[in-house]
């Protein structure tokens, strides 16, 4: 594998997305600061969840659709004229996009955990639920990335992003109703039940499967036309 070219392509994506990434991180942290300053009131919490979910889902869709945009803007033929194979190009897009999103995702996740711990009105028992739902967003973003890379279709990418956003509410509602999670959310301590650990393992397993399938499909392509 031409690791030099893969690295250069990853750095290119980081350079192009740097302003958007910084803006999203600042907006997210300011939102969390506002929730903490409001002492975790119900209105502040609802608004905070809406803003953070919008940032994560929106940024995920924007970052992961870069391959579709390169084909649409006719820059893909130029990139493929470089000494790089289609699989190496796929590697750069998937790894680069997921790394960019992971920085935003991790900063906001740590920020949410810190906000819960420093705001007296929030129960530390919320943290396992927050982590599970954050990984759910990461899983949805990985699905968008896999679809974007393999189909190179703007319609499919937008459709999957919309379905992922709508499904987040249903998943959250279902998880809250699980005894191993819902019963501990208002507790004064952080409790990782068997159910919560199993859900995390399933989510990370699904992420690995989606990325693996994307690489498998791309490895069987012989051209980029």
BELVEN-V832235 format. One line per field, one symbol per residue. ss: DSSP state (a for helix, b for strand, c for the rest). burial: b if it has 9 or more other ideal C-beta (glycine too) atoms within 8 Angstrom, else e. A space follows every 50 residues. Layout:
ss->???
burial->???
//
This chain:
ss->ccaaaaaaaaaaaaaaaaaaaaaaaaaaaaaaaaaaaccccaaaaaaaaa aaaaaaaaaaaaaacaaaaaaacccaaaaacccccaaaaaaaaaaaaaaa aaaaaaaaaaaaaaaaaacccccaaaaaaaaaaaaaaaaaaaaaaaaaaa accaaaaaaaaaaaaaaaaaaaaaaaccaaaacccccccccccaaaaaaa aaaaaaaaaaaaaaaaaaacccccc
burial->ebeebbbebbeebbeebeebbeebbebbbebbebbbebbbeeebbebbee bbbebbbebbbebbbbbbebbeeeebeebbeeebebbbbbbbbbbbbbbb bbbbbebbbebbbbbbbebeebbbbbbbbbbbbbbbbbbbbbbbbbbbbb eeeeebbbebbeebbebbeebbeebbebebbbebbebeeeeebebbbebb eebbebbeebbebbbebbeeeeeee
//
